[in-house]
Amino acid sequence: MLFRSGRDYYWRVRPRVQGDGAPTDWTPAARFRVDTATIAPVRVRPIQFGLVADAGGCGVLDPATTFPTSPTLTAVSYSYAYQGGGRVVHRWLAGDREVDYAAFDLPADRDCWDARFRLGSDLPARPGDYTLQVWQGGRLVQSGAFNVAAEIGRAHV
């Protein structure tokens, strides 16, 4: 769940029943406020996708936005340059369905994030559109997309 800026969130606690089995009272309500305006925003450059990561640095070799389906297509490398740092959430969509969600801390002393996204357990990967959304503090800071084509062929931009 992503918290919304400027909203109050409340909770109460009821301790577990112990000893004589008599229920205990709820604690008084407590609250906290989310203020994303105080979060220094990370600046994320456009996301690149490719079949092979650049071993010598940040990025992917032969960036593309369409990949042909094949028996060996199981994952896609992705990379983006950034300024700043902090906690971000990567939200992956296949079509309009969320398929993965993970939080990461972008180190402030680096300027590049690169990883691989596994396209699922089905081999070959299912044809269709895939989108990576990068969120910070409840705000979408960048998104990028690629397509796995139904026909076998060459990757292209």
Secondary structure by P-SEA (a helix, b strand, c coil): ccccccbbbbbccccccccccbbbbbccccbbbbbcccccbbbbcbbbbcccccccccccccccccccccccccbbbbbbbbccccbbbbbbbccccccbbbbbbccccccbbbbbbcccccccccbbbbbbbbbcccccccccccccccccccccc
